[in-house]
Amino acid sequence: MTDWVQINYRDFWDVPRIFFAEYEGELYLFDCQFDRELEDYPNSYRAFLMPELTEEDFAAPWANLWRRAEMSLGTVAIPAVTFDPTKRAAIRADAFDAIRQPGARPAAAS
């Protein structure tokens, strides 16, 4: 059985480039911002454990919300994230396996 986790996303280019997912009672941000030096998107998300956010936070621009993270959880290769067929509604829960391992660091160290 596959467990699916609903996502809330913005910025779509082949896949969502920034999205939130709530998993096991915690809020996660997956962020893949355009890299001007590469002139392309990187092939990985930066993952963050987030504090509780308000409706106003979600309504405002998301580009700098990662700065409010409680902890940086490292990176997740985009191919390691399995999206639903629409690529807009959900991800498989196994995407959290790599980022929930020991070694995560406070967001300020990012």
C-alpha positions in Angstrom: 0.0 0.0 0.0 1.3 3.4 -0.9 0.8 6.3 1.5 0.2 9.7 -0.2 0.8 13.1 1.4 -1.2 16.1 0.2 0.9 19.1 -1.0 0.3 22.8 -1.4 2.5 24.2 -4.1 3.4 27.2 -6.2 5.7 27.6 -9.1 5.5 24.7 -11.5 8.1 23.8 -14.1 7.9 20.1 -14.9 7.3 19.5 -11.2 6.3 21.8 -8.3 9.3 24.0 -7.5 8.2 24.9 -4.0 5.7 23.0 -1.9 4.5 22.3 1.6 3.5 19.0 3.0 2.3 18.0 6.4 3.5 14.6 7.5 3.1 13.0 10.9 2.0 16.3 12.5 5.0 18.3 11.2 5.1 20.9 8.3 7.8 20.5 5.7 8.9 22.9 3.0 10.5 21.5 -0.2 12.2 24.4 -2.1 13.8 24.4 -5.5 14.5 28.0 -6.6 15.8 28.9 -10.0 19.6 29.1 -10.1 20.7 32.2 -12.1 24.2 30.8 -12.5 23.0 27.5 -13.9 20.2 29.3 -15.8 18.1 26.4 -14.8 16.5 24.8 -11.8 18.7 22.5 -9.7 17.9 18.8 -9.7 17.1 18.7 -5.9 14.9 20.3 -3.3 16.2 21.9 -0.2 14.0 20.5 2.6 13.1 22.3 5.8 11.1 21.6 9.0 8.8 24.6 9.4 7.0 26.2 12.3 3.3 26.6 12.3 2.4 29.1 9.6 -0.7 31.4 9.3 -3.1 31.8 6.4 -1.3 35.2 5.9 2.0 33.4 5.5 0.6 31.1 2.8 -1.0 34.0 1.0 2.2 36.0 0.9 5.2 35.2 -1.4 6.9 32.0 -0.5 10.4 32.7 -1.9 11.9 33.5 1.6 9.8 31.4 3.8 12.7 29.0 4.2 14.4 31.6 6.3 11.7 30.9 9.0 12.5 27.2 9.1 13.2 25.6 12.5 15.7 23.2 10.9 17.3 22.6 7.5 17.0 18.9 6.6 19.4 18.8 3.7 18.5 18.0 0.1 16.3 15.6 -1.7 16.9 14.7 -5.4 13.8 15.5 -7.4 13.7 12.0 -9.0 13.5 10.6 -5.4 10.1 12.4 -4.9 7.2 10.5 -6.5 4.3 12.8 -7.4 0.7 11.7 -8.1 -0.1 11.5 -11.8 -1.1 15.2 -12.0 2.2 16.2 -10.2 0.1 18.8 -8.3 -1.8 17.0 -5.5 0.4 14.6 -3.5 3.7 13.0 -3.0 4.5 9.5 -1.8 5.4 9.4 1.9 8.7 7.7 1.2 10.1 11.1 0.1 10.4 11.9 3.8 12.7 8.9 4.5 16.0 10.7 3.6 15.2 13.9 5.4 14.1 12.4 8.6 17.5 10.8 9.3 20.0 12.0 11.9 22.3 14.8 10.8 19.7 17.5 10.2 20.9 20.9 11.4 19.4 24.1 12.6 18.2 26.3 9.7 20.4 29.1 10.8 23.4 27.0 9.8 22.2 26.8 6.2 
